[in-house]
Amino acid sequence: MVRLFVPLPEPTPSEVTLTGERRHYLVHVLRLGEGASLEVFDGAGRSCQARVASVDADAVRLELGEARHAPPRRQVHILQGLPKGDKLEWVLQKGTELGATAFHPVAAARSVVKLEPKRAEERTARWAKIVEEAARQCRRDDVPVVHPPRPMVEAARALAPGTTLLVLDEEESAVPLGEAFRSSAPGSPVALVVGPEGGLAREEVQALRALGGRPVTLGRLILRTETAALAALAVMAHLDGELG
């Protein structure tokens, strides 16, 4: 079944009109015509069956069926130190598949990548499209939030009260990720900090600990930054009964 991301108002309307980029995608990429069936999801956990009622030169009208609501999922935030190249795009795509609900690209002391404001805005828009497409392909009804890049400690400080803050850190005594994750309240939000290629600086770890962060380890394996984030997500998804 073809799926299309379409933000919907509340309550769910009986029909919706698509223009611009979404019309182009439906008509020229998906090549759907009048009478075609598809599934619409709004990125916030709601989906419904839809039918193409009409296709005009500048708009497409969809008739919508009854809305379905996905079960609520634990909020899992990934604070990823900005890595080199396209590694972050890999984390965004695969992290969406593995259940992350928010991504925070963060500037760390050892980050090689430095983004100027205009470049950061452009990258954030691109990253949002990547998670939207990943959510569509893996049949998620919710789309993770991608926050604009900012300093690591600032992003950690802005997390909602009650969020368990876990810090992947292999340079000092740390408890296993699984043990720390199990100790969080069932269903409560969790945030995981992952350093860039060079890892976290000691002063960053101390600042995160001052905010309540708990150093954790994935074990004896040495993982690259983009692999560590995904391995950690897989561990947490398993412990929450969503994987394996």
Residue, then its C-alpha position, 0 to 999 in steps of 0.5 A: m500500500v502506497r503511503l503519503f505523509v500529510p499533516l491533518p487538522e483535528p478532528t480528522p476531516s472527510e477530505v483533504t486537498l494537496t497542492g505544491e510539492r505533495r501534489h507533484y509527488l502523488v501525481h508524478v512520482l507515485r503516479l496515482g490517478e483518480g480512484a487510486s487507494l493509498e494510506v495517509f499518515d500525519g506524523a503524529g501517530r494518526s493514519c487513515q485509508a484514502r482515495v484519490a477523488s480528483v486530480d486537477a492541474d494544481a490540486v489533488r483531492l483525497e477522500l479520507g476514511e476513519a482515522r486510526h491512532a498508533p499506540p503511544r511509544r516511549q519518547v527516545h531522544i538521541l543527542q548525536g555529536l555532529p559526525k563527519g560526512d553523511k554519517l548523521e544521515w545514516v543515524l537519522q534514517k536507521g534510528t527512525e526505523l529503530g524507534a527514536t522519536a527525536f534527534h538532537p544534532v549537537a556540537a561537541a568539543r571534539s566535533v570536526v564539523k562546524l555549521e554556520p547558521k545558514r548551513a545549519e538551517e539547510r541541513t536541518a530541513r534536509w534531515a527532516k525530509i530524511v526522517e519523514e521518508a524513513a518513517r513512510q518506508c518503515r510504516r511508522d505513523d509518527v515522524p521523529v522530530v529533528h531539532p536544529p544543531r546546538p551545543m551538547v550541554e544546551a540540548a541536554r539542559a532543554l530536555a523535558p523534566g523527568t527525562t532519564l539522561l544516559v551518556l555513552d562513555e567508554e573512558e570511565s567507570a560506567v554501568p551497562l546501558g541495559e541496566a541503566f535503561r531498566s532502572s528508568a520508569p516504564g514508558s518514561p522519556v529517555a535521552l542518549v548522548v553519543g559523542p562524535e568520532g573523538g568521543l566526549a571530552r571529560e568536561e562535557v561528561q562532567a557537565l552532563r553528570a551535573l544535569g543528572g546524566r548517567p554514564v553507560t557502556l555498550g560493552r567491550l566492542i569498540l563501535r564507531t559513533e554512528t554504529a553506537a547510536l544504532a546499537a544503543l537504540a536496538v538494545m532499548a527497543h529490545l528491552d521495551g519489547e519492540l525488537g527481538 
